[in-house]
């Protein structure tokens, strides 16, 4: 091969392993590895290196773009139009605010109960038992969210039910107005210094509860804590206390 400088250079030899038999008549049990020498130009030999470099550059670029796309920017946010602070989902947001929420509902001591929120409807046509009948299962049963990651409030919560004595009742609760500042209701026992830095804090779950003639609205947020909430239980480093933000008896 003759290059631009006029010198003749030998082509590079690329060794390729083959499983062909040495003799012209192949035999099933007589297979040996044979090295075949295939002339390859210098530019062709460098091609795999250039390809590897290109793939590496593409990977780094994608990683960078992914990192930037996951970065949480300043508001306003679809679910919090009045918020112009940066949202990190950690205690750095103190006072904590939310841009999404989860939702759950339940009925107790009713003859009939229907709760509608956005596209979600829960309906209990049969009489519902009392809270006391659930024993230690209450109030944890309230926070089994049926809708998660709601970016904006989906209109009012509409409740139609019959109380324990069969009286038909109706209520509408405007969650957008109730949470107009989008601040996360914090349990009284939780202080900012109790929460570790750079640990994710969940969006709040908003719970609508009907008990006989009363409608309650609670929030529950998984808040990481520095100390165990149950001494000796290393799995109790989250505060999940309910905070009641609305109640009315009809």
KAGIRA-V38125 format. One line per field, one symbol per residue. ss: DSSP state (H for helix, E for strand, C for the rest). burial: b if it has 16 or more other ideal C-beta (glycine too) atoms within 10 Angstrom, else e. Layout:
ss: ???
burial: ???
//
This chain:
ss: CECCCCCECCCEEEEEEECCCCCCCCCCCCCCCEEEEEEECHHHHHHHHHHHHHHHHHHHHHHHHHHHHHCCCECCECCECCCCCECCCCHHHCCCECCCEEEEEEEECCCEEEEEECCEEEEECCCCCCCHHHHHHCCHHHHCCCEEEECCCCCCEEEEEECCCCCEEEEEECHHHHCCCCECCCCCCCCHHHCCCCCCCCCCEEEEEEECCEEEEEEECCEECCCCCCCCCCCCCEECCCEEEEEEEC
burial: eeeeeeeeeeeeeeeeeeeeeeeeeeeeeeeeeeeeeeeeeeeeeeeeeeeeeeeeeeeeeeeeeeeeeeeeeebebebbeebeeebebbbebeebbbbbbbbbbbbbbbbbbbbbbeeeeeebeeebeebeeeeeeebeebbebebeebeebbebbebbbebeeeeebebebebeebbeebebbbeeebeeeebeeeeebbbbbbbbbbbbbebbbbbbbebbbeeeeeeeeeeebebbbbbebeeeee
//
